[in-house]
Amino acid sequence: MEALAIGSAPPRPGLAAPTRYSYLRHPRTLIATASARRPIAAVHMDAAAAGGRPSPAPARCTRAETEPEVGEVATSSHAAVEAEAAGATEQGDNGSPVADAAAAGASIEGVDGIRIRRRPVTGPSVHYVGPFQFRLENEGNTPRNILEKIVWDKDAEVSQMKERRPLYMLKGPLEAAPPARDFVGALKASYDRTGLPALIAEVKKASPSRGVIREDFDPVQIAQAYEKNGAACLSVLTDAKYFQGSFNNLEAIRNAGVQCPLLCKEFIVDAWQLYYARSKGADAVLLIAAVLPDLDIKYMLKICKILGMAALVEVHDEREMDRVLGIDGVQLIGINNRNLETFEVDISNTKKLLEGERGQLIAQKDIIVVGESGLFTPDHISFVQNAGVKAVLVGESLIKQEDPGKAIAGLFGKDISNAGAA
Ligand SMILES: O=C(O)c1ccccc1NCC(=O)[C@H](O)[C@H](O)COP(=O)(O)O
């Protein structure tokens, strides 16, 4: 550990991977990457000035030590908020089993079957020597794929958001939010009405795999066009960094009077985000099995229920499907045809995951399966419908058409709007 010789902080336990101190080997990098250090206290003061209460340390996640009894708190979402805001459910630094493992210095890879590392395992990727800031690269603190990168960035983003708006500050916005609507009911009604998979149409400006998909992007106009042309529900991307989405878009669509229930399409890593999404008008949220351990999914499902929101639990492979099928209370499973680590899209993934006993169990449990990503033609829709899906989540193929609303009839091979299918 060459850097220890110059007095850097000792490694945290579990620093298995060799650290590469590039500035020692390439002295010029030192000048190129060094930046003035800001005292940590100043960062906290900024947060306080921005409206949050000063907090001694950023709480990264909230989790009920004893999971909330849905029956007990279902009568009032605010009871849960109050309890949590009062600190009754705060647990440690993060509360996630994954984070706990990381904090204990263990490798988090493979915890509860999740495929990504929820945060760097070998300590901070930024290291300070006096006034200089270095980025120390090693296997443990360099994301291995885009999903890992998104999740690590999201974790940092949410920590900041929570500092600015701690849970107790969401109580008012939650009370003022328009009531949650029945996302699952809307999908079922559409399927019953058309005999075709219900459409969750995605309001998506850009993506990591495609870059900007639509330059001329008016989220409210697109949402209204989707609704008019037969979408059962809408999915609104709220991640800014990778998808150029925003919570303003979600709020604006809800406030514009769009009746379709809204899925907040976000990378959820922390229960706080569920409350925030609801306060912005979400009727449903996405929980990604590759990102969340089973315990987190169970806990978040309960919070969703308390808040009146549906949860679309997303899987990509058999292992994730089996994990999710073992969790009680899952009503909606999304099968993503896109591998979020490699961007590869293969719609036969939907069929593969619904074959045999898995398909039977899904039918027994009355779970609605949503086919997600890479759906461009009526043949694709028929293919996933024959595989067993009752809903589809579609972004790119609609959004890149000149008229995303009219593109719906092209995708299904017929007009599925109320007017057309009547
Ligand atoms: O779309 C991406 O490039 C992407 C990259 C990394 C993580 C998630 C990503 N997309 C989220 C989705 O799953 C899709 O937006 C959604 O299923 C619609 O897909 P499509 O119809 O192919 O736009």
The ligand as a Tripos MOL2 file, in Angstrom:
@<TRIPOS>MOLECULE
LIG
   23    23     1     0     0
SMALL
NO_CHARGES

@<TRIPOS>ATOM
      1 O1        -33.2110    2.6340  -21.7490 O.co2     1 LIG1
      2 C1        -32.0240    2.5130  -21.3710 C.2       1 LIG1
      3 O2        -31.0480    2.7510  -22.0860 O.co2     1 LIG1
      4 C2        -31.7330    2.1390  -19.9480 C.ar      1 LIG1
      5 C3        -30.4100    2.0520  -19.5320 C.ar      1 LIG1
      6 C4        -30.1110    1.7250  -18.2240 C.ar      1 LIG1
      7 C5        -31.1150    1.4950  -17.3270 C.ar      1 LIG1
      8 C6        -32.4400    1.5730  -17.7310 C.ar      1 LIG1
      9 C7        -32.7530    1.8820  -19.0320 C.ar      1 LIG1
     10 N1        -34.0390    1.9910  -19.4720 N.pl3     1 LIG1
     11 C8        -35.1810    1.8370  -18.6430 C.3       1 LIG1
     12 C9        -36.1670    0.9910  -19.3000 C.2       1 LIG1
     13 O3        -36.2850   -0.1200  -18.8870 O.2       1 LIG1
     14 C10       -36.9070    1.5020  -20.5020 C.3       1 LIG1
     15 O4        -36.9700    2.8860  -20.4560 O.3       1 LIG1
     16 C11       -38.3300    0.9980  -20.6840 C.3       1 LIG1
     17 O5        -38.4680   -0.3580  -20.4650 O.3       1 LIG1
     18 C12       -38.8010    1.3080  -22.1340 C.3       1 LIG1
     19 O6        -37.9010    0.7450  -23.0430 O.3       1 LIG1
     20 P1        -37.9060    1.1150  -24.5970 P.3       1 LIG1
     21 O7        -39.3030    0.8730  -25.0860 O.co2     1 LIG1
     22 O8        -36.9400    0.1860  -25.2280 O.co2     1 LIG1
     23 O9        -37.5290    2.5430  -24.6780 O.co2     1 LIG1
@<TRIPOS>BOND
     1     1     2 2
     2     2     3 1
     3     2     4 1
     4     4     5 ar
     5     4     9 ar
     6     5     6 ar
     7     6     7 ar
     8     7     8 ar
     9     8     9 ar
    10     9    10 1
    11    10    11 1
    12    11    12 1
    13    12    13 2
    14    12    14 1
    15    14    15 1
    16    14    16 1
    17    16    17 1
    18    16    18 1
    19    18    19 1
    20    19    20 1
    21    20    21 2
    22    20    22 1
    23    20    23 1
@<TRIPOS>SUBSTRUCTURE
     1 LIG1         1 GROUP 0 **** ****
